């Protein structure tokens, strides 16, 4: 598992232990509006999403999605990473998403 740290954050590779958090994040209003519905409604579907969408990119390319945790209390706030989009002929993207209560605090910039 890869882990990185900034002044206030820990970025760790998304894992199956993040399933409940991922279920909440992918059903948040802004995720649904700007990223799209991933049809993840249960913990089991979230685990499958992680297995099918997150793990293969790390295995194939060595980079992918990270869970963003706040150092002070280990709160899971969002995800960020470098993503190769399906059916895309362009370079990989940098992407991020945060739960609403963690937006506007500079975490995405950090």
C-alpha positions as CSV (number, residue, x, y, z in Angstrom):
1,X,0.0,0.0,0.0
2,X,1.3,3.4,-1.0
3,X,1.1,6.3,1.5
4,X,2.0,10.0,1.2
5,X,1.8,12.8,3.7
6,X,1.4,16.5,3.5
7,X,1.3,19.0,6.4
8,X,-2.3,18.2,7.3
9,X,-3.1,15.1,5.3
10,X,-2.3,11.4,4.8
11,X,-3.0,9.9,1.4
12,X,-3.3,6.2,1.4
13,X,-4.1,3.8,-1.4
14,X,-7.8,3.0,-1.4
15,X,-8.5,-0.3,0.2
16,X,-11.4,-2.6,1.0
17,X,-11.5,-1.1,4.5
18,X,-12.7,2.2,2.8
19,X,-15.8,0.6,1.4
20,X,-18.3,2.3,3.7
21,X,-16.6,5.6,3.1
22,X,-16.5,5.1,-0.6
23,X,-20.3,4.2,-0.6
24,X,-21.0,7.6,1.1
25,X,-18.6,9.6,-1.2
26,X,-19.9,8.2,-4.5
27,X,-23.5,9.0,-3.5
28,X,-22.7,12.6,-2.4
29,X,-24.5,15.3,-4.3
30,X,-21.5,16.7,-6.1
31,X,-20.1,13.3,-7.0
32,X,-23.4,12.4,-8.6
33,X,-23.6,15.8,-10.4
34,X,-20.0,16.1,-11.6
35,X,-18.6,12.6,-11.8
36,X,-21.7,10.4,-12.2
37,X,-23.7,7.7,-10.6
38,X,-21.6,4.6,-10.0
39,X,-24.6,2.5,-8.8
40,X,-23.0,1.8,-5.5
41,X,-25.7,1.5,-2.9
42,X,-24.4,-1.2,-0.5
43,X,-21.1,-2.0,1.2
44,X,-20.7,-5.1,-1.0
45,X,-21.1,-2.9,-4.1
46,X,-18.6,-0.5,-2.8
47,X,-16.1,-3.3,-2.2
48,X,-16.7,-4.5,-5.8
49,X,-16.2,-0.9,-7.1
50,X,-12.9,-0.8,-5.3
51,X,-11.8,-4.2,-6.6
52,X,-12.9,-3.4,-10.2
53,X,-12.1,0.3,-10.5
54,X,-9.3,1.0,-8.1
55,X,-7.1,-2.0,-7.7
56,X,-6.6,-2.8,-11.4
57,X,-5.1,0.6,-12.2
58,X,-2.6,0.4,-9.3
59,X,-1.7,-3.2,-10.4
60,X,-1.3,-2.2,-14.1
61,X,0.2,1.3,-13.8
62,X,1.4,1.8,-10.2
63,X,-0.8,4.8,-9.5
64,X,-4.5,5.4,-8.9
65,X,-6.9,6.5,-6.2
66,X,-6.0,7.5,-2.7
67,X,-8.2,8.0,0.4
68,X,-7.5,11.4,1.9
69,X,-7.4,11.4,5.7
70,X,-7.0,14.4,8.0
71,X,-3.9,13.8,10.2
72,X,-5.4,15.3,13.4
73,X,-8.2,12.8,13.7
74,X,-7.9,10.3,10.8
75,X,-11.2,11.5,9.4
76,X,-11.7,10.2,5.8
77,X,-12.5,13.3,3.9
78,X,-12.3,12.4,0.2
79,X,-10.3,10.8,-2.5
80,X,-7.6,12.0,-5.0
81,X,-5.3,10.5,-7.5
82,X,-4.1,10.2,-11.0
83,X,-6.6,8.4,-13.2
84,X,-6.5,6.9,-16.7
85,X,-10.0,7.3,-18.0
86,X,-11.7,4.4,-19.9
87,X,-11.8,5.0,-23.6
88,X,-9.6,8.1,-23.3
89,X,-6.8,8.8,-25.7
90,X,-5.5,11.7,-23.6
91,X,-3.0,11.7,-20.8
92,X,-4.0,10.7,-17.3
93,X,-6.1,13.1,-15.2
94,X,-5.6,14.4,-11.7
95,X,-8.9,14.1,-9.9
96,X,-10.3,14.6,-6.4
97,X,-13.6,14.6,-4.5
98,X,-14.4,15.6,-1.0
99,X,-17.4,15.2,1.3
100,X,-19.2,18.5,1.6
101,X,-18.1,19.2,5.1
102,X,-14.5,19.2,4.0
103,X,-14.8,21.4,1.0
104,X,-13.4,25.0,0.9
105,X,-10.6,24.3,3.4
106,X,-7.7,24.0,1.0
107,X,-7.4,20.2,1.2
108,X,-7.7,19.7,-2.5
109,X,-5.0,22.3,-3.2
110,X,-2.7,20.7,-0.6
